[in-house]
Amino acid sequence: MRTPTHEQRVVIETDARVRVVRAAPGSGKTWLVSEVIRKELDTWPARTSGIAALSFTRVAGNEIRKAMGHDLGHPHFVGTIDAFLFRYVIRPHLRRVFTWFADPRLVVGEWGAEHWARCASNQSTTVGKGINLFGCVYIGEENGAEVIAYKSGPTLPLQRLTGYDLRQVIEEKRKIWAHRGLLTHSDAAFWATKVLEDRTFGPVVRVEIIRRFPFLIVDELQDTGYFLGKSIRLLMEETTSSGFLVGDPDQAIFEFTGTRPDLFNTFETIAGAARLTLARSRRCAAAVAAAAAHVKDSGGAIEPAEERVGRALLVRYSNMVLDVPKVVDAVRSTRTTTLLKVIARATSTVEDLTGRRAGNTPSLHCPPLTHLHRAVVAFRRSRNVSALAAARAALERAVFQHEGVDDEELAAASIDPGDWKALAVRCLLKADAIATSGTSFDWHTEVGGMLDGEITDFGLSPGLAFVAGRLKPKKHRGWDKPCANFLPQSMADGRALAGVPIHTVHGVKGETHDVTVFVCPKTSNAARCPSAVWWSTDDEDREERRIAYVAMTRSRGDLIMCVSDACYQRLAVAHPEFVASFECMTVAECVIALGNKIGTKNMP
Amino acid sequence: MYLSTVEITSFRSFESLRIELQPGLNVLVGRNNIGKTNLLQAIRHAVGPSASRGDALWLERDDFYKDSATDITERTITITLTFNGLTEEQRAYFYEIVDFDLLDLSKSKAIIRFEASWPKSKKQASIKRTGGTAAAEAPEVPTKLLESLPITFLPALRDAEASLAPGYRSRLALLLRELAGRKGGTTEDDIKKIYANANQSLEDHPLIGDTKSSLQVTTKELAGTDYSPSAIKAAEVEFEKILRSLQIQMDGSPIGALAANGLGYNNLLYMAVVLEHLRSPDPDECPIFLVEEPEAHLHPQLTMLLADYLAKKTPGEKTPQTIVTTHSPTLAASVPPSRIHVLFSDQMSGKPRCNSLANATMDEKERGELQRMMDITRATLYFAKAVILVEGISEALLVPALAQRLGHDLAKLHITVIPICGVAFGTFKKLLDPSVFGIPVAIVTDADPPVSRGTSWEQDAPEAEGSGFKMSDRTTKLVDIFAGHTTVKVRHSQITLEYDLAEAGDDNAAVMAAAWEDCFVGTPGTFNQTKVIEAGNDRKAKAMAVWRGICRADHTGSKAEFAHRLAAKLIGADGSGLCPAFFTVPGYLKEAIDHVVTSVSETASGPEVAGA
């Protein structure tokens, strides 16, 4: 069994009702959480109440399970905060407190709610200037009113809704809730708070939940949005509750969902809460810790893991697509057994590096085919959930002439939901298998034929308006461009760079590697260069800094950060101390260095 | 926490059924094939195999309700179990299936919904168990929660001997294992140590030691030195196997003597073991005990003792809720009526319906009266399709005979004639309310008009009113009590049974006189054939002679014996009802018989009419 460090022992043995722990990267947080659970279970007094171990992502929940060595069954709960609030607050209590609500249903990702044009036959999900109601998130409160924001594009920042737009979103959302009960995760967090703080029923609900879960553990506290956090706070304010809340505000990187790292402080002010710190990293070697400390949002140093050996290299490239694989190859060839990962801030960088970048989908004026094209693009980018949602949207458009067809509507058309899903998967896989050698029009035509055939073979009831042979593209602008321009390479072409897994930073959160290759793409806009963004005081840029921090603290061995020549020059001028914390070299120098002595051979 | 409501649709014989249960003992009575077993199986299916102790549980295609043999409609079985009386801890533990009442938490309920469908194209049924507030996308109930609602099921054809005997199926081993688990500490190790020591002593015994040495020599000669020397070992010490080797038996009986016991005694032993097992469940458990025909193989006195035990010992937080089905009037008569649930065919729809006598809104006094009234004979009404309630044994003997003369075999129609040995018919009013036990009932009673006494019995005369007789206050009140009742009809004589029998036809009095004379060695003086002749041809005068001679005069005859002899005459020597004697059935009795016979016939043809 592992022996806890002094810091960890203090955290485990502190007797406070609520323990709020700030844990540096690699400080043994997951192990600590499982240790706390184990200790509680040893003396757990009742068979009728349990421990709730909550986290922001499913991955964290799985890690807790893994660390525990077994699943925590009933009456305990291990899962996301979203699932917890939906199961224990929303489902049993929402309609009791707000009687005007329809049966609450969570809009699950599989349905790709953000793509819904309608949530029922006559109810649009889009208001104002194309604001999709399911894409709106509750990000806070101001003067007693909720603050809602909207993201108009996948790469665009959240925009706060005001005035007419805000009123309209609230009004339309209310209609959907009253008639359909459809809630996004953000809606659910908002309404969970409303239930828990209700003057009449809130105290009763809180007591009932705490009776079932007298001990709450929240991991990744920094990623908890405003309303999720408020719900947890309301529960923790019950004096019969006790809690173990752990996270690192410097690693808050989910701001696009309304997360705010400053919320962390509010947990520390709960009556009876003890503020504890795990400052010592058990992961990062001194050189890596020193480099990463420059982008630590809250300032201060990281106490390195003394036993670790590792170097921080700043490698400057002139051509990312050509040079980075050389670096990766060099590491790979010399360290066959090390866990090596290549990471980048944006999906587009990952796609550039793997050659899977595709241009915008051309519209050939046949919505089902446009959806199926989008489905294949998502599928080849490993976004299987979005891919399936888009494939369903294609079928819904083709057969029902609208999107957002629910089980009820399927049943009315004598369609089994399971069969319908299977059809969507079949169409997606068949579309993915269609050759991309011709023009965009050729691809769409072939996909249209396939879709026609699949729907006809499926056997629809005569009442539906589907007529075979109509799924054909039009020769609209861009029809004759090569199809390959609009579709990333097939999954079969590989999802790795030179045999090494490649991910976004968000995708490797919580992971530990032996060697991390962190690639920063070239940018012609100096204002968006890491040299400017990572040291900006702007709120959005601060998140970029935290993302860089997460990226730079994944390695328990070497960190190889790849930047463009231009970026390197800017960094050297603007932040010489940052550059000085690395061993700086060109790609060629790096390859030689890697062949010689760099690496993790001294690693324990 | 206890199972308070079971709602079933499209399961076996039930198109839809709802039953309300109570904590402690619930006795489910009803005729054969009405669906008592189906109700128990529905409860088992709702909670599922993970909670099931007892026989295996499989859903079959035949478990889906069919309106008729040719019905091919694809239906969905739904079974909803609602549990009431949750403690704070149970609200917490069963949170996922609790329907919270935030205004009064003590009214919160735990709910399990079972849904099964089986499209023709599928090889397996699709089964879902959800819980809590009704919602479109409710999640499956966690298995651990279902396991916390353990259901012990003792089927009618239980093999008590096999379940008590040592071995894999030993119920005793199950009990001991659970008790050992609860005791914790070193219990298991202590018992294993006892066995290990005994094994060691066995191995050390000269018989074993000498045989071992001798065997080793032989083995060596046989196989050479390549093989390890042979040894003799006692069986491995396994806790489970030790428990399975134990047996419950009568003190002093040799082991394996179960077969020598009577079936009844083994059944009692078996139930004792099961009840002991359920006596103190874990705090997070809500066990339910389902027993089919607990009276199986027991004589009536033992049945009464068992009923008393189940009724008085099972209620309470720490003891299991018990639901028994029975065909035994002895058992039904031995428990308070409030514990009885009657499963019967609804008169209107012909479909099974289940009502609880506890819902009859009886006060303490009424409940007491009904319980005193409900002896074994009267408790047979729970198992009848229709009932004719009569005052005494005379009516009880004569009504079936008269019905037979009208062409109705009451026994074959499952109509029971029950003498209440008095006139307290009002006691049954709440029981016979359509919302409680709405089977067709005819109450047959006498008008019993006040009598103006003459100087002798021959001058006694009932008080007249208009062209008839004045009705007694008691009968007037009884008619009022059931006025407008949809299933109960009160029919009364003009004066008494005997008067009305005689007055119904020209020959009736003579047949009655013959029967009356048969009751005596000589010719009775108060009423005989001569008296009938003296009364002339006037039916009323002849009937008055019967009334005065049998009901008013002082004599040594017995009205019951008279009824018995008259009944014998009416049904003929061969019981065919083809009696040579002319005898007309009195109007009020004919109406009473017609009411129940017609109702039963209509009920029987109800579904066919609906189907057509």
Interface residues (C-beta under 8 A of the other chain):
Chain A: A46 R47 T48 S49 G73 H74 P75 R87 Y88 R91 P92 H93 R95 R96 V97 D103 P104 R105 L106 G181 T200 F201 V204 V205 E208 I209 R211 R212
Chain B: E88 E89 Q90 R91 A92 Y93 Y95 E96 V98 D99 F100 D101 L102 L105 G132 T133 A134 A135 A136 E137 A138 P139 P142 T143 K144 L145 D282 P283 D284
